[in-house]
Amino acid sequence: QLQLVESGGGLVQSGGSLRLSCVASGFTLDHYAIGWFRQAPGKERELVASMDRWETTRYVGSVEGRFTISRDNGKNAYLQMNSLKSEDTAVYYCYAHRGVGYWGQGTQVTVSS
């Protein structure tokens, strides 16, 4: 079964850091575009960071300079989140796409002020 599994979420104080991980099962992330999305209660899901097949990264303005997307040469993708703010509280999802797209189940990040 092809799937993505996120981990690394949790409760952190404002200003703290978390590192989210996304592991691909049944396939590798080679040549996939990957992205990290988040969805806060009552809001639409938004793309916060992406990396295309050529390793070009993009970030939404609200996380620029604080979040870093990365991957290794295999099954893992990461989102390093620094200087967290209460408005970063959301469920975070990883996504991989190469013709067909795959979503993870999400991991909760809660930032207390």
C-alpha positions in Angstrom: 0.0 0.0 0.0 1.4 3.4 -1.0 1.1 6.0 1.7 2.7 8.8 3.6 3.0 8.9 7.4 3.7 12.1 9.3 5.2 12.4 12.8 6.8 15.0 15.0 3.8 17.2 15.9 3.0 18.1 19.4 2.6 21.0 21.9 5.3 23.7 22.0 5.6 27.1 23.5 5.7 30.2 21.3 9.2 30.7 20.0 10.0 27.0 20.1 10.8 24.6 17.4 9.5 21.3 16.0 10.7 19.1 13.2 8.0 17.2 11.2 8.9 14.0 9.4 7.1 12.4 6.5 7.9 8.8 5.6 6.9 7.2 2.3 5.7 3.6 2.5 5.6 1.4 -0.6 7.5 3.9 -2.7 10.4 6.4 -2.6 10.2 10.2 -2.9 12.7 10.4 -5.8 11.5 12.6 -8.5 8.4 13.6 -6.6 7.3 17.1 -5.9 6.6 17.4 -2.2 4.7 19.8 -0.1 3.7 20.5 3.5 0.1 21.9 4.0 -1.7 22.9 7.1 -5.3 23.4 8.1 -6.4 25.3 11.2 -9.9 25.0 12.6 -12.4 26.8 10.5 -9.9 27.6 7.8 -9.0 26.1 4.4 -6.0 23.9 3.9 -3.0 26.0 2.8 0.3 25.1 1.2 3.1 26.4 3.5 6.2 24.9 1.9 7.0 23.0 -1.3 10.0 21.4 -3.1 9.8 20.5 -6.7 11.7 17.7 -8.5 14.7 19.9 -9.0 14.9 20.8 -5.3 13.6 24.3 -5.7 11.8 25.4 -2.6 9.0 27.9 -2.0 7.3 29.1 1.1 4.2 31.1 2.0 5.1 34.5 3.2 3.9 33.9 6.8 6.6 31.1 7.3 9.4 32.5 5.2 12.6 32.5 7.1 11.2 30.3 9.9 10.3 27.0 8.2 12.6 24.8 6.1 11.5 22.0 3.8 14.0 19.2 3.0 14.2 15.6 2.0 16.8 12.9 1.9 17.5 10.6 -1.1 14.9 8.1 -0.1 11.7 7.9 1.7 11.8 10.9 4.1 10.8 14.5 3.9 11.0 17.0 6.7 9.7 20.4 7.8 11.9 22.2 10.3 9.8 24.8 12.1 11.5 27.5 14.1 10.3 30.6 16.0 6.8 29.1 16.2 3.8 31.4 16.7 0.3 30.7 18.0 -1.0 31.2 14.5 1.1 28.2 13.3 -1.3 26.0 15.2 -2.9 23.5 12.8 -2.9 20.0 11.5 0.1 19.6 9.2 0.0 17.3 6.2 2.6 16.1 3.8 1.9 15.6 0.1 3.9 14.0 -2.7 3.0 14.2 -6.3 4.3 12.7 -9.6 1.3 12.3 -11.8 -0.6 10.8 -8.9 -0.7 12.5 -5.5 -0.5 11.0 -2.0 -1.5 12.6 1.3 -0.5 11.7 4.8 -3.0 11.5 7.6 -1.8 14.7 9.3 0.0 15.6 12.6 -1.3 18.1 15.1 0.9 21.1 15.9 -0.2 23.3 18.8 1.7 26.4 19.8 0.9 27.9 23.1 1.3 31.6 23.7 
